[in-house]
Amino acid sequence: MSRKQGSNGSKKVSGRGSGNKRSTSYSRGNAPIKTQGGFTKPSDSTKSVSPRKSNPDEIRLNKYIANSGVCSRREADVHIATGLVSVNGKVITEMGYKVKIGDEVKYDGARINPEKKAYVLLNKPKGFATTTSEGKGRTVMDLVANATSSRIKPIGRLGRNSKGLLLFTNDDAIADKFTNSKNGVPRLFHIELDKNLKLEDLKKIQGGFKVEGKLIAVEEISYIEGASKKEIGLKIKNTGNTIIRTIFDYFKYEIISLDCVAIGHLTKKDIPRGSWKHLTEQELNTLKML
């Protein structure tokens, strides 16, 4: 028996048996199995198996942590192994554990986020609900849909028929500043009532009063200079506008118009109604210092 090298790179095996000639060719792409007696075709059992496709909605936990800016992937592995990381309330120590973007991941008790921090200031028009839920008609999320790829949400809320400034972010530290009733961020509202606000009622609101045993307090309240006494300015630290309704319902006034004109040092300057802008670095730093 002799072996000859074919011109196409394949090997030809020839030999003599009972007078009949035979030849078998194997191309390089049909990888043969070498045995003691020569080459045989690969069996079905030796065919390669395609690797299992990964879920594009999942990400390794160490990468999630690294993307959040806490540390490197190697350092994240150490933190995971020592029990400093939890996912949806459960401590995870498994290497290679995968999470979804929507999972609640905490490092050393504080929630972390792998997305780029975004801060969007909207000048809300009437007719849009302040909600992230679908099926609620037109919402403020429709107005900021193209602002960023990060999953931002509004801080506090304005009623569907209210207007003015609304801040969106995915930064929990900033959101917490607004929900802290003692050290929160003040918001200034321009309010129009159905009738003149009596001076005695204005003084009662300024001094604070109780509704069903709960103290209602504001930062400031005053008449709008150059306007009728139906129009007032009201500054509060509460993130919602429910408290404003509570105040004027208590004193038998109806709110005709409510406009948030300032959030801390942030104003509506250069933001047309229905438009938004990203906070500048200086605006963000000032907001963090409030």
C-alpha positions as CSV (number, residue, x, y, z in Angstrom):
1,M,0.0,0.0,0.0
2,S,1.2,3.5,-0.7
3,R,0.1,7.0,0.2
4,K,0.3,9.8,-2.3
5,Q,-0.3,13.5,-1.8
6,G,-3.0,14.9,-4.0
7,S,-2.7,18.2,-5.8
8,N,-5.6,19.7,-3.8
9,G,-4.0,18.9,-0.4
10,S,-6.2,15.8,0.3
11,K,-4.7,12.4,1.0
12,K,-5.4,9.5,-1.3
13,V,-5.2,5.9,0.0
14,S,-4.8,3.1,-2.6
15,G,-4.2,-0.6,-2.2
16,R,-4.8,-4.0,-3.8
17,G,-7.4,-6.4,-2.5
18,S,-9.1,-9.1,-4.6
19,G,-8.0,-7.4,-7.8
20,N,-10.2,-4.3,-7.4
21,K,-8.7,-0.9,-7.0
22,R,-10.2,1.5,-4.5
23,S,-9.4,5.1,-3.4
24,T,-10.9,7.2,-0.7
25,S,-10.4,11.0,-0.4
26,Y,-10.8,13.1,2.7
27,S,-10.8,16.9,2.4
28,R,-9.3,19.0,5.2
29,G,-12.7,20.4,6.0
30,N,-14.1,16.9,6.9
31,A,-11.5,16.4,9.6
32,P,-10.6,12.6,9.6
33,I,-9.8,10.6,12.7
34,K,-6.4,8.9,12.6
35,T,-6.4,5.3,13.9
36,Q,-3.8,2.6,13.9
37,G,-5.0,1.3,10.5
38,G,-5.2,4.7,8.8
39,F,-8.0,7.3,8.6
40,T,-11.8,6.9,9.1
41,K,-14.6,9.3,8.6
42,P,-15.8,11.1,11.8
43,S,-18.9,9.6,13.3
44,D,-21.9,11.7,14.3
45,S,-20.9,11.4,17.9
46,T,-17.8,13.4,17.3
47,K,-19.4,16.3,15.6
48,S,-19.0,19.6,17.4
49,V,-21.9,21.0,19.4
50,S,-22.8,24.7,19.0
51,P,-22.3,26.6,22.2
52,R,-25.4,27.8,24.1
53,K,-26.3,31.3,23.1
54,S,-26.1,33.9,25.9
55,N,-29.1,36.0,26.9
56,P,-28.5,39.5,25.6
57,D,-30.6,40.9,28.5
58,E,-28.2,39.5,31.1
59,I,-24.7,40.7,32.2
60,R,-22.1,39.2,34.5
61,L,-22.3,40.6,37.9
62,N,-18.7,41.7,38.1
63,K,-19.1,43.6,34.8
64,Y,-22.3,45.2,36.1
65,I,-20.4,46.5,39.1
66,A,-17.4,47.6,37.1
67,N,-19.7,49.5,34.7
68,S,-21.2,51.4,37.6
69,G,-17.8,52.9,38.4
70,V,-17.3,51.2,41.8
71,C,-14.2,49.3,40.9
72,S,-12.5,47.0,38.3
73,R,-13.9,43.6,37.4
74,R,-11.1,41.8,39.4
75,E,-11.9,43.9,42.4
76,A,-15.6,43.2,41.9
77,D,-14.9,39.5,42.1
78,V,-13.3,40.0,45.5
79,H,-16.2,42.0,46.7
80,I,-18.6,39.4,45.5
81,A,-16.7,36.6,47.2
82,T,-16.6,38.4,50.5
83,G,-20.4,38.9,50.5
84,L,-20.6,42.7,49.9
85,V,-22.9,42.4,46.9
86,S,-26.6,41.5,46.9
87,V,-29.1,41.1,44.0
88,N,-32.8,41.7,44.7
89,G,-32.1,41.4,48.4
90,K,-30.1,38.2,48.3
91,V,-26.3,38.1,48.9
92,I,-24.5,36.6,45.9
93,T,-21.0,35.0,46.3
94,E,-21.1,32.9,43.1
95,M,-18.5,33.8,40.4
96,G,-19.9,34.3,37.0
97,Y,-23.4,35.1,38.3
98,K,-25.5,37.0,35.8
99,V,-28.1,39.7,36.4
100,K,-30.5,41.7,34.3
101,I,-30.3,45.4,33.9
102,G,-33.6,45.8,35.9
103,D,-32.4,43.9,38.9
104,E,-31.7,45.7,42.1
105,V,-27.9,45.4,42.7
106,K,-26.4,46.7,45.9
107,Y,-22.8,47.1,46.9
108,D,-22.1,47.5,50.6
109,G,-25.8,48.3,51.2
110,A,-26.0,51.1,48.5
111,R,-27.7,50.5,45.2
112,I,-25.6,50.9,42.1
113,N,-26.4,51.5,38.5
114,P,-24.4,50.5,35.4
115,E,-25.9,53.2,33.2
116,K,-24.4,56.6,32.6
117,K,-25.8,59.2,34.9
118,A,-28.3,61.6,33.2
119,Y,-30.0,64.8,34.4
120,V,-32.8,66.2,32.2
121,L,-34.8,69.3,33.1
122,L,-38.2,69.5,31.4
123,N,-40.6,72.5,31.1
124,K,-43.8,70.5,31.3
125,P,-46.9,71.7,29.4
126,K,-50.5,70.9,30.4
127,G,-52.1,67.6,29.4
128,F,-49.3,65.2,30.3
129,A,-49.4,62.8,33.2
130,T,-46.3,62.5,35.5
131,T,-45.9,58.7,35.4
132,T,-43.6,56.0,33.9
133,S,-46.6,53.6,33.5
134,E,-47.9,52.8,30.1
135,G,-51.6,53.0,29.2
136,K,-52.0,56.4,30.9
137,G,-52.4,58.4,27.7
138,R,-49.8,61.2,27.1
139,T,-47.1,61.2,29.7
140,V,-44.0,63.2,30.5
141,M,-41.9,60.2,29.4
142,D,-43.1,60.9,25.8
143,L,-41.6,64.4,26.1
144,V,-38.1,63.2,27.1
145,A,-38.0,60.0,25.1
146,N,-35.1,61.2,23.0
147,A,-33.2,62.9,25.7
148,T,-31.0,59.9,26.8
149,S,-30.6,56.2,26.5
150,S,-30.4,55.9,30.3
151,R,-33.5,54.9,32.2
152,I,-34.4,58.2,33.8
153,K,-37.6,58.9,35.8
154,P,-39.1,62.0,37.1
155,I,-38.4,63.2,40.7
156,G,-41.7,64.0,42.3
157,R,-44.7,64.8,40.1
158,L,-46.9,67.5,38.6
159,G,-50.6,67.0,37.9
160,R,-51.8,66.4,34.4
161,N,-53.0,70.0,34.2
162,S,-50.1,71.5,36.0
163,K,-47.0,72.9,34.2
164,G,-43.5,73.9,34.8
165,L,-40.2,72.4,35.7
166,L,-39.7,68.6,36.3
167,L,-36.3,67.0,36.8
168,F,-35.5,63.5,35.5
169,T,-32.6,61.4,36.5
170,N,-31.3,57.8,37.2
171,D,-29.1,59.1,40.0
172,D,-30.6,57.8,43.3
173,A,-28.4,60.2,45.4
174,I,-30.0,63.2,43.7
175,A,-33.5,61.8,44.0
176,D,-32.9,61.2,47.7
177,K,-32.1,64.9,48.2
178,F,-35.6,65.8,47.0
179,T,-37.4,63.2,49.2
180,N,-35.6,64.3,52.3
181,S,-38.3,66.6,53.9
182,K,-35.8,68.4,56.2
183,N,-32.9,69.0,53.8
184,G,-34.8,68.7,50.5
185,V,-34.6,70.9,47.4
186,P,-37.1,73.8,47.4
187,R,-39.4,74.3,44.5
188,L,-41.1,77.6,43.7
189,F,-44.6,77.7,42.3
190,H,-46.6,80.4,40.6
191,I,-50.2,79.7,41.6
192,E,-53.5,81.4,40.4
193,L,-56.6,81.0,42.6
194,D,-60.3,81.4,41.8
195,K,-60.5,84.4,44.2
196,N,-58.2,86.7,46.1
197,L,-56.2,85.1,48.9
198,K,-57.1,86.7,52.2
199,L,-54.2,88.2,54.1
200,E,-55.2,86.3,57.3
201,D,-55.2,83.0,55.3
202,L,-51.8,83.8,53.8
203,K,-50.4,84.4,57.4
204,K,-51.9,81.1,58.6
205,I,-50.3,79.2,55.7
206,Q,-46.9,80.9,56.4
207,G,-47.0,80.0,60.1
208,G,-47.9,76.4,59.5
209,F,-51.2,74.6,60.4
210,K,-52.4,71.1,61.0
211,V,-54.8,69.0,58.8
212,E,-56.1,65.8,60.5
213,G,-53.2,66.1,63.1
214,K,-50.5,66.5,60.4
215,L,-48.4,69.7,60.3
216,I,-48.5,71.4,56.9
217,A,-45.5,73.7,56.5
218,V,-44.2,75.8,53.6
219,E,-40.9,77.6,53.1
220,E,-42.4,80.9,51.8
221,I,-45.6,82.3,50.5
222,S,-46.3,85.8,49.1
223,Y,-48.5,87.8,46.7
224,I,-47.1,88.2,43.2
225,E,-45.9,91.8,42.8
226,G,-47.9,93.8,40.3
227,A,-50.7,91.2,40.0
228,S,-54.0,90.6,41.7
229,K,-54.1,88.8,45.1
230,K,-55.4,85.8,43.2
231,E,-51.8,85.1,42.2
232,I,-49.2,84.0,44.7
233,G,-45.8,82.5,44.9
234,L,-45.3,79.4,47.1
235,K,-42.0,77.7,47.9
236,I,-42.0,74.2,49.4
237,K,-39.6,71.2,49.7
238,N,-42.2,68.5,49.2
239,T,-41.7,66.7,45.9
240,G,-45.4,66.4,45.0
241,N,-48.2,68.9,44.3
242,T,-50.7,67.1,46.5
243,I,-49.7,69.2,49.5
244,I,-50.5,72.3,47.5
245,R,-54.0,71.0,46.8
246,T,-54.4,70.1,50.5
247,I,-53.5,73.7,51.6
248,F,-55.9,75.5,49.4
249,D,-58.7,72.9,49.8
250,Y,-58.4,73.5,53.6
251,F,-58.9,77.3,53.1
252,K,-61.7,76.9,50.5
253,Y,-59.8,78.1,47.4
254,E,-59.7,76.5,44.0
255,I,-56.5,76.3,42.1
256,I,-56.9,77.6,38.5
257,S,-53.3,77.4,37.4
258,L,-50.1,75.9,38.9
259,D,-46.7,76.4,37.4
260,C,-43.4,75.2,38.9
261,V,-41.0,78.1,37.9
262,A,-37.9,77.1,39.8
263,I,-36.2,74.0,41.4
264,G,-33.5,75.2,43.7
265,H,-31.4,77.4,41.5
266,L,-32.7,75.9,38.3
267,T,-35.2,78.1,36.3
268,K,-37.1,77.9,33.0
269,K,-34.8,80.3,31.3
270,D,-34.1,79.2,27.7
271,I,-36.4,76.1,28.0
272,P,-39.6,76.6,26.0
273,R,-42.7,74.9,27.2
274,G,-42.6,71.2,26.2
275,S,-38.8,71.3,25.7
276,W,-36.0,69.9,27.9
277,K,-32.2,70.4,28.4
278,H,-29.4,68.5,30.1
279,L,-28.0,70.0,33.3
280,T,-24.6,71.6,32.9
281,E,-21.8,70.4,35.2
282,Q,-22.0,73.6,37.1
283,E,-25.8,73.3,37.6
284,L,-25.3,69.7,38.8
285,N,-22.6,70.6,41.2
286,T,-24.7,73.4,42.7
287,L,-27.7,71.0,43.0
288,K,-25.5,68.5,44.9
289,M,-24.4,71.2,47.4
290,L,-28.0,72.2,48.3
